[in-house]
Amino acid sequence: MPYFSYTGYDAKGKSTKGTIEAGSSIQAVDRLTERGIVVVDVKIAEKKQGVRAGSHIKMLPLEQHIFFCRSLASYLKSGLQLADSLKIMSRQARDKNMKPVMEKLLAEVEGGRKFHTALSESGAFRESLWRVAESGEQSGTLVSVLNEAADEFKLEDDLKRKIRGAMTYPIVMAVVGIGVVSFMLTYVVPKISELFEDMHQTLPLPTRILIGMSDFLGNYGLWILILMAVLFLWMKRTGRKLNLPFMRGITDQLNLALVMSHISTLLKSGIPLVQALRMASSMDTQKQRWLDAAEMVKAGHRFDRALERIGMPEETVAVVRVGEMGGELAEALTNVSDQSREIAQTRMERLSTLMEPIMVLALGFSVGFIVLAILTPVFDLAGIVR
């Protein structure tokens, strides 16, 4: 079973905190209440997650999260029992990562485990999924919350694909440009520079710059490649991403759209706002600001005030304030998400339109400079011969 950390007050009114093993957060609260503890907050214990059963199984990618939620919701909606649905999905699974997960879930459910507990202990699914599954089991709306979770994962996957799509063209052009320039500097220029040395004349400034670049690349090119490879592996291992300045505004809008949409889905599933903020924080590169907002809401501040303090845009705060005061916070967050997504989409289209001529000009300028640096001393030599 997973472990939960809690804070609360004992029978004497003293503040207390600790961890407890339970099948779910609700069960953890029940056990603590039996001990005479008034629970203020309970959440999954981060230090225990890595050692729970099934932790050796890798986290499934978004595509398989979507497939799992859609398929299971479809089988349950058709009238099949949960165990029967999982059995069918286990037999149909062909992916080497998905099949053992399905078999483990089936064994756990047939053994009497709660579905959300089996999801959490598998180590293959996001916390947000088994949290909403827990809510769906308690309220009898498992099919609807699975479909909502699938929609949420699909939105996240689409946003990531849009970012990759917007970056594909400039990256390809940059690689081609660097490859062409590197080839000319390491192969063409050294051969021509030998001819220039025999001229015993002062070379034009562009030619000297070009020869200097060629010498530098010839001496340190291999070390540069090694350094770039090490940097790439380090970023991949640590999960860090390269933040390009011209993509920052788009990324901020996409992160806001994703977090707000996810919080809205969690609220509709019955997850408290504080817990929803903590769960959705992992979807933003600036995770701490959402955790700070959760602490402010927990301390009694209104959500719009918390958003204002963490630096959210004024228009976002205004929409959330209206929704919170009208009792329609989830709908307001959905509106914010849709608006942010539209802004990001417009900026990505504009960026894609501008990047093509910019990259062509950059490549043309680089090749033109090399050609100019090579031909200038040749023309000077021709003038001397005449």
C-alpha positions in Angstrom: 0.0 0.0 0.0 1.1 3.6 -0.5 2.1 5.8 2.4 0.4 9.2 3.1 1.9 12.1 5.0 -0.6 14.1 7.1 -0.8 17.1 9.3 -3.5 17.7 11.9 -4.4 18.1 15.6 -4.6 15.4 18.2 -7.2 15.1 21.0 -5.3 17.6 23.1 -5.3 20.2 20.4 -1.6 19.9 19.7 -0.3 20.0 16.1 0.9 16.7 14.8 2.2 15.2 11.6 3.5 11.9 10.3 2.9 9.2 7.7 0.4 6.4 7.6 0.0 3.4 5.3 -3.4 3.1 3.6 -5.1 2.1 0.4 -6.3 5.6 -0.4 -6.3 9.1 1.0 -9.9 8.6 2.2 -8.9 5.4 4.1 -5.9 7.3 5.6 -8.3 10.0 6.9 -10.6 7.3 8.4 -7.8 5.6 10.2 -6.5 8.9 11.6 -9.9 9.9 12.7 -10.2 6.6 14.6 -7.0 7.6 16.4 -8.6 10.9 17.5 -6.7 13.0 15.0 -8.4 15.9 13.2 -6.8 15.9 9.7 -5.9 19.2 8.1 -4.1 17.9 5.1 -3.2 14.5 3.7 -1.1 13.6 0.6 1.0 10.8 -0.9 4.3 10.6 0.9 6.9 11.4 -1.8 9.7 9.5 -0.2 7.6 6.3 -0.1 6.4 6.4 -3.7 9.7 5.1 -5.1 9.6 1.9 -3.0 6.0 0.8 -3.4 5.1 -2.4 -5.2 5.6 -2.2 -8.9 8.0 0.7 -8.7 10.3 -1.1 -11.1 7.7 -0.6 -13.9 8.4 2.5 -16.0 5.9 5.3 -16.2 3.7 4.8 -19.3 3.9 7.6 -21.9 0.9 9.9 -22.6 -0.2 7.9 -25.7 -0.7 4.8 -23.6 -2.4 6.7 -20.8 -4.9 7.9 -23.4 -5.4 4.4 -24.8 -5.8 2.9 -21.4 -8.5 5.5 -20.3 -10.4 5.4 -23.5 -10.4 1.6 -23.8 -11.4 0.9 -20.2 -14.1 3.6 -20.2 -15.5 2.0 -23.4 -15.6 -1.5 -21.9 -17.2 -0.3 -18.6 -19.8 1.7 -20.5 -20.8 -1.4 -22.5 -21.7 -3.1 -19.2 -18.6 -5.2 -18.6 -17.3 -5.5 -15.0 -13.9 -3.9 -14.2 -12.1 -7.3 -13.8 -13.5 -8.5 -17.1 -12.5 -5.3 -18.9 -9.0 -5.5 -17.6 -8.8 -9.1 -18.6 -9.7 -8.3 -22.2 -7.2 -5.4 -22.3 -4.5 -7.6 -20.8 -5.0 -10.2 -23.6 -5.1 -7.5 -26.3 -2.0 -5.7 -25.1 1.0 -6.2 -27.4 3.3 -3.5 -26.1 6.1 -4.8 -24.0 5.6 -2.1 -21.4 1.8 -2.1 -21.4 1.2 -5.9 -21.1 2.9 -6.5 -17.6 1.1 -3.4 -16.3 -2.3 -4.8 -17.4 -1.5 -8.2 -15.9 -0.5 -6.6 -12.6 -3.7 -4.5 -12.5 -5.9 -7.5 -13.2 -4.2 -9.6 -10.5 -4.6 -6.7 -8.0 -8.3 -6.1 -8.8 -9.1 -9.8 -8.8 -7.4 -10.1 -5.4 -9.8 -7.6 -3.9 -7.8 -4.3 -4.3 -9.5 -1.1 -5.0 -8.9 0.0 -8.6 -7.3 3.3 -7.7 -5.0 1.6 -5.2 -3.9 -0.8 -7.9 -3.2 2.1 -10.3 -1.1 3.9 -7.7 0.9 0.9 -6.7 1.7 -0.1 -10.3 4.1 2.8 -10.7 3.0 3.1 -14.3 0.4 5.8 -14.1 0.4 9.4 -13.2 -0.9 10.5 -9.8 -3.6 12.6 -11.4 -5.1 9.4 -13.0 -5.4 7.4 -9.9 -6.6 10.4 -7.9 -9.5 11.0 -10.3 -10.1 7.2 -10.4 -10.4 7.2 -6.6 -13.0 10.0 -6.9 -14.8 8.2 -9.6 -15.0 5.0 -7.6 -16.4 6.8 -4.6 -19.0 8.7 -6.6 -19.9 5.9 -9.1 -18.7 8.0 -12.0 -15.6 6.0 -13.0 -16.5 6.0 -16.7 -17.0 9.8 -17.0 -13.8 10.6 -15.0 -11.8 8.2 -17.2 -13.0 9.9 -20.3 -12.2 13.3 -18.7 -8.7 12.1 -17.9 -8.2 10.8 -21.4 -9.3 14.3 -22.8 -6.8 15.9 -20.4 -3.9 13.7 -21.5 -4.9 14.2 -25.1 -4.8 17.9 -24.6 -1.3 17.7 -23.1 -0.1 15.4 -25.9 -1.5 17.8 -28.6 0.2 20.8 -27.0 3.6 19.0 -26.9 3.2 18.0 -30.5 2.4 21.6 -31.5 5.6 22.7 -29.7 7.6 20.0 -31.5 6.0 21.0 -34.8 6.8 24.7 -34.4 10.4 23.8 -33.6 10.9 21.2 -36.4 11.6 23.6 -39.3 14.0 26.0 -37.5 15.9 23.0 -36.1 16.2 21.3 -39.5 17.3 24.5 -41.1 19.8 25.2 -38.3 21.3 21.7 -38.6 21.6 22.0 -42.4 23.1 25.4 -42.2 25.7 24.4 -39.5 26.5 21.2 -41.5 27.1 23.2 -44.7 29.2 25.9 -43.0 31.2 23.3 -41.0 32.0 21.3 -44.2 33.2 24.4 -45.9 35.3 25.6 -42.9 36.9 22.2 -42.3 37.4 20.9 -45.9 37.2 23.7 -48.5 38.8 26.7 -46.6 42.0 24.8 -45.4 42.8 23.8 -49.0 42.3 27.4 -50.3 44.1 29.0 -47.4 47.3 27.2 -48.5 47.1 29.0 -51.8 46.6 32.3 -50.0 49.8 31.8 -47.9 51.8 31.6 -51.1 50.6 35.1 -52.0 52.7 36.7 -49.2 50.3 39.6 -49.1 48.0 41.0 -46.4 44.7 39.2 -46.9 41.3 41.1 -46.7 39.6 41.2 -43.2 36.8 38.7 -44.2 39.4 36.2 -45.4 41.4 36.5 -42.2 38.3 36.0 -40.1 37.3 33.0 -42.2 40.8 31.4 -41.9 40.7 32.0 -38.1 37.3 30.3 -37.8 38.6 27.4 -39.9 41.7 27.0 -37.8 39.6 27.2 -34.6 37.1 24.6 -35.8 40.0 22.3 -37.0 41.7 22.5 -33.6 38.7 22.4 -31.3 35.9 21.0 -33.4 36.1 17.5 -32.0 36.1 18.8 -28.4 33.0 21.0 -29.2 31.2 17.9 -30.5 32.1 15.9 -27.4 30.9 18.8 -25.2 27.6 19.0 -27.1 27.1 15.3 -26.8 27.8 15.3 -23.0 25.4 18.3 -22.6 22.7 16.6 -24.5 23.0 13.4 -22.5 23.0 15.4 -19.2 19.9 17.3 -20.2 18.2 14.1 -21.2 19.1 12.4 -17.9 18.1 15.3 -15.7 14.9 16.1 -17.7 16.1 19.7 -18.4 15.0 21.4 -21.6 16.6 24.1 -23.7 14.5 27.3 -23.3 14.8 29.4 -26.4 14.0 33.1 -25.9 11.6 33.3 -28.9 9.6 30.3 -27.5 9.3 31.5 -23.9 6.0 33.4 -24.4 4.5 30.5 -26.3 5.7 28.0 -23.7 4.3 30.1 -20.9 0.8 30.2 -22.5 0.9 26.5 -23.2 1.9 25.7 -19.6 -0.9 28.0 -18.3 -3.5 26.3 -20.6 -2.4 22.9 -19.5 -2.3 23.5 -15.8 -5.7 25.4 -15.8 -7.4 22.7 -17.9 -6.0 20.0 -15.6 -7.1 21.8 -12.4 -10.6 22.2 -13.9 -10.8 18.5 -14.7 -9.7 17.6 -11.1 -12.2 20.0 -9.6 -15.0 18.5 -11.7 -13.9 15.0 -10.4 -14.3 16.1 -6.8 -10.6 16.8 -6.0 -10.2 19.7 -3.5 -8.5 22.8 -4.9 -5.4 22.6 -2.8 -4.8 19.0 -3.8 -5.6 19.8 -7.5 -3.0 22.6 -7.5 -0.3 20.3 -6.1 -1.1 17.6 -8.6 -1.2 20.0 -11.6 2.0 21.8 -10.6 4.1 19.0 -12.2 2.9 20.0 -15.6 4.5 23.4 -15.4 8.3 24.1 -15.7 7.7 26.7 -12.9 6.3 24.1 -10.5 7.0 26.0 -7.3 4.6 28.9 -8.1 1.6 26.5 -8.1 2.8 24.9 -4.9 3.0 28.4 -3.4 -0.6 29.1 -4.6 -1.7 25.8 -2.9 -0.2 26.9 0.4 -1.9 30.3 0.2 -5.3 28.7 -0.6 -4.7 26.3 2.3 -4.0 29.2 4.6 -7.4 30.7 3.7 -6.7 33.1 0.8 -9.0 33.2 -2.2 -7.7 31.5 -5.3 -7.7 34.7 -7.4 -5.6 36.4 -4.7 -3.2 33.5 -4.7 -2.9 33.7 -8.5 -2.3 37.5 -8.3 0.5 37.0 -5.8 2.4 34.4 -7.9 2.4 36.8 -10.9 -0.4 35.5 -13.1 -1.6 37.9 -15.8 -4.3 40.3 -14.8 -6.9 39.0 -17.3 -6.4 35.5 -15.9 -7.0 36.7 -12.3 -10.1 38.6 -13.4 -11.7 35.6 -15.1 -10.9 33.3 -12.1 -12.2 35.9 -9.6 -15.6 36.0 -11.4 -15.8 32.2 -11.6 -14.8 31.8 -8.0 -17.3 34.3 -6.7 -20.1 32.8 -8.9 -19.4 29.2 -7.8 -18.3 28.2 -11.3 -14.5 28.0 -10.8 -14.0 24.9 -12.9 -15.8 26.5 -15.9 -13.7 29.7 -15.4 -10.5 27.7 -15.5 -11.6 26.0 -18.7 -12.2 29.4 -20.3 -8.7 30.5 -19.2 -7.2 27.4 -20.7 -9.0 27.8 -24.0 -8.0 31.5 -24.2 -4.3 30.7 -23.4 -4.3 27.9 -26.0 -5.7 30.2 -28.7 -3.0 32.8 -27.9 -0.3 30.2 -28.1 -1.6 28.8 -31.3 -1.7 32.3 -32.9 1.9 33.0 -31.8 3.1 29.6 -33.0 1.6 30.3 -36.5 3.2 33.7 -36.6 6.5 32.2 -35.5 6.4 29.5 -38.1 5.7 32.1 -40.8 8.6 34.3 -39.7 11.1 31.5 -39.2 11.3 30.4 -42.8 12.6 33.6 -44.3 14.8 34.3 -41.3 16.6 30.9 -41.5 17.0 31.2 -45.3 18.5 34.6 -44.9 20.8 33.4 -42.1 22.0 30.4 -44.2 22.4 32.6 -47.3 24.4 35.2 -45.3 26.7 32.5 -43.9 27.4 30.9 -47.3 27.7 34.4 -48.9 30.3 35.5 -46.4 32.4 32.4 -47.0 32.2 32.9 -50.8 33.1 36.6 -50.5 36.0 35.8 -48.2 37.4 33.3 -50.7 36.8 35.3 -53.8 38.1 38.7 -52.6 41.8 37.7 -52.5 41.4 35.8 -55.8 40.2 39.0 -57.5 43.1 40.9 -55.9 45.5 38.3 -57.2 44.0 38.6 -60.7 44.5 42.4 -60.6 48.1 42.0 -59.6 48.7 39.5 -62.5 47.3 42.0 -65.0 
